[in-house]
Amino acid sequence: MQHFPTGLDVTWRPYSISTDLNTQLAEWLIDTGSLTERIESHCTHFSVRLLGQGEKPIHRCESERLLFSESEYNVREVVLLADEVPWVFARSIIPSKLANGEWNTMGSAPLGRQLFNDKRFIRSDFDLTSVKAKHFSELVSLSDDDQVLHGRRSSFRRGDFDVLVAEVFLPESPAYK
């Protein structure tokens, strides 16, 4: 059984200085479209498993990336599944005013639908990271704990709201195929 929050306290670097990516992986990491829609186009059944959401402390690497100094945030962690196979772990930092306001009934709906269906949100450039697969051993079955998984994050800004979304591609994701 996984605990919440899983967390993602890792080192991030701007995409602009990343040079060690193969073409397939880069196509997934820097795609500016909706990841939800991209996964949906690769499977018959897309779903979101909500691991948890609530007011939790955020990592320093997250607070440093947020433009607005909101004092309270909701941490939301989910796994995006394609035909019941976990493809992506996502951790979002959402201002509590937004999470408890207009987004309070989101449940296990994909956050991407909220962000991409509201044209007022503007997406920042990507930061990238890599993390050992064993960080997600409670979420997925692993054949290699030491496999390096890759992730991205960007913020979505709308007025006084700054939503930080980080996504790590899990071992079964086509980003590695």
C-alpha positions as CSV (number, residue, x, y, z in Angstrom):
1,M,0.0,0.0,0.0
2,Q,1.4,3.4,-1.0
3,H,1.6,6.3,1.4
4,F,0.6,9.8,0.6
5,P,2.4,11.9,-0.3
6,T,5.0,10.0,-2.2
7,G,6.9,13.2,-2.8
8,L,9.3,14.3,-5.5
9,D,12.1,16.2,-3.7
10,V,14.6,16.0,-6.5
11,T,17.0,18.2,-8.5
12,W,15.5,19.9,-11.5
13,R,17.3,21.5,-14.4
14,P,16.0,23.7,-17.2
15,Y,15.2,21.8,-20.4
16,S,17.4,24.3,-22.3
17,I,20.6,22.8,-20.8
18,S,19.5,19.2,-21.2
19,T,21.5,17.5,-24.0
20,D,21.4,13.8,-23.0
21,L,17.9,12.8,-24.2
22,N,17.2,10.4,-27.0
23,T,14.6,11.4,-29.5
24,Q,11.8,9.2,-28.3
25,L,12.1,10.3,-24.7
26,A,12.5,14.0,-25.7
27,E,9.3,13.8,-27.7
28,W,7.4,12.9,-24.5
29,L,9.3,15.2,-22.1
30,I,8.9,18.4,-24.1
31,D,5.5,17.9,-25.7
32,T,3.5,21.1,-24.8
33,G,0.1,19.6,-25.5
34,S,-2.1,17.8,-23.0
35,L,-0.4,14.7,-21.6
36,T,-3.9,13.3,-20.8
37,E,-4.9,13.6,-24.5
38,R,-1.6,12.1,-25.7
39,I,-2.0,9.0,-23.4
40,E,-5.6,8.7,-24.5
41,S,-4.5,8.5,-28.1
42,H,-2.3,5.5,-27.2
43,C,-4.8,3.3,-25.4
44,T,-8.4,2.1,-25.3
45,H,-9.1,3.1,-21.7
46,F,-7.5,6.0,-19.9
47,S,-7.9,6.4,-16.1
48,V,-6.5,8.4,-13.2
49,R,-5.8,6.7,-9.8
50,L,-5.9,9.4,-7.1
51,L,-3.2,8.6,-4.5
52,G,-4.2,11.6,-2.4
53,Q,-4.9,15.3,-2.2
54,G,-4.7,17.6,0.7
55,E,-2.9,20.5,2.4
56,K,0.6,19.2,2.9
57,P,4.0,20.8,3.2
58,I,5.7,21.3,-0.2
59,H,9.4,20.7,-1.0
60,R,11.8,23.6,-1.2
61,C,12.4,22.8,-4.9
62,E,8.7,23.4,-5.4
63,S,8.4,26.6,-3.4
64,E,11.4,28.1,-5.2
65,R,9.7,27.4,-8.6
66,L,6.3,29.0,-7.7
67,L,5.9,32.6,-8.8
68,F,3.3,33.5,-6.1
69,S,4.0,33.1,-2.5
70,E,0.8,31.4,-1.5
71,S,1.0,30.2,2.1
72,E,-1.2,27.1,1.7
73,Y,-1.2,24.6,-1.0
74,N,-2.9,21.3,-1.9
75,V,-0.6,18.6,-2.9
76,R,-2.2,16.2,-5.4
77,E,-0.6,13.0,-6.5
78,V,-2.0,10.6,-9.1
79,V,-1.0,7.8,-11.4
80,L,-2.1,8.1,-15.1
81,L,-3.0,4.7,-16.5
82,A,-3.3,3.4,-20.0
83,D,-5.4,0.3,-20.3
84,E,-4.8,-0.2,-16.5
85,V,-1.0,0.0,-16.9
86,P,0.7,2.8,-14.9
87,W,2.4,5.2,-17.3
88,V,2.9,8.4,-15.3
89,F,3.2,9.5,-11.7
90,A,2.1,13.1,-11.4
91,R,2.5,15.5,-8.4
92,S,0.8,18.9,-8.6
93,I,1.0,21.8,-6.2
94,I,-2.3,23.7,-6.3
95,P,-3.1,26.9,-4.4
96,S,-5.6,25.9,-1.7
97,K,-7.9,28.8,-2.8
98,L,-8.2,27.1,-6.2
99,A,-8.3,23.5,-4.9
100,N,-11.0,24.3,-2.4
101,G,-12.8,26.7,-4.7
102,E,-13.6,26.1,-8.3
103,W,-11.7,22.8,-8.4
104,N,-13.1,21.2,-5.2
105,T,-15.1,18.5,-7.1
106,M,-12.3,17.3,-9.3
107,G,-11.9,13.9,-7.6
108,S,-10.1,11.5,-9.9
109,A,-10.6,13.6,-13.0
110,P,-7.4,14.5,-14.8
111,L,-6.0,17.9,-13.8
112,G,-4.9,18.4,-17.4
113,R,-8.5,18.8,-18.4
114,Q,-8.9,21.8,-16.0
115,L,-5.7,23.4,-17.2
116,F,-6.0,22.9,-20.9
117,N,-9.7,23.7,-21.1
118,D,-9.1,27.1,-19.5
119,K,-7.3,29.3,-22.0
120,R,-6.4,31.8,-19.3
121,F,-3.6,29.4,-18.0
122,I,-0.2,30.1,-19.5
123,R,2.4,27.3,-19.3
124,S,6.0,28.0,-18.4
125,D,9.1,26.3,-19.9
126,F,9.9,22.8,-18.7
127,D,12.4,21.7,-16.1
128,L,13.6,18.1,-16.3
129,T,14.7,15.5,-13.7
130,S,15.8,11.9,-13.4
131,V,15.0,9.6,-10.5
132,K,15.6,5.9,-9.7
133,A,12.6,3.7,-10.3
134,K,12.8,2.4,-6.7
135,H,11.3,5.8,-5.6
136,F,8.0,4.4,-7.0
137,S,8.3,0.8,-5.8
138,E,5.0,1.2,-3.8
139,L,3.2,2.3,-7.0
140,V,4.3,-0.1,-9.7
141,S,6.0,-3.5,-10.0
142,L,9.6,-3.1,-11.0
143,S,12.0,-5.4,-12.8
144,D,14.9,-3.0,-12.2
145,D,14.9,-0.8,-9.1
146,D,17.9,1.1,-10.4
147,Q,16.3,2.0,-13.8
148,V,16.5,5.8,-14.3
149,L,13.1,7.4,-14.9
150,H,12.7,10.8,-16.4
151,G,10.3,13.5,-15.5
152,R,9.3,17.1,-16.4
153,R,7.6,19.9,-14.6
154,S,6.1,23.2,-15.6
155,S,3.9,25.8,-14.0
156,F,0.5,27.0,-15.2
157,R,-0.2,30.6,-14.4
158,R,-3.6,32.4,-14.4
159,G,-3.9,35.7,-12.6
160,D,-2.8,35.1,-9.0
161,F,-2.9,31.3,-9.4
162,D,0.3,29.3,-10.0
163,V,-0.1,25.6,-10.4
164,L,3.0,23.4,-10.5
165,V,2.7,20.1,-12.3
166,A,5.5,17.5,-12.2
167,E,5.2,14.2,-14.2
168,V,7.5,11.2,-14.1
169,F,7.3,8.6,-16.8
170,L,7.0,5.2,-15.2
171,P,8.8,2.1,-16.6
172,E,5.9,0.9,-18.9
173,S,5.5,4.3,-20.5
174,P,6.2,4.4,-24.3
175,A,8.6,7.2,-23.6
176,Y,11.2,4.5,-23.1
177,K,10.2,2.2,-26.0
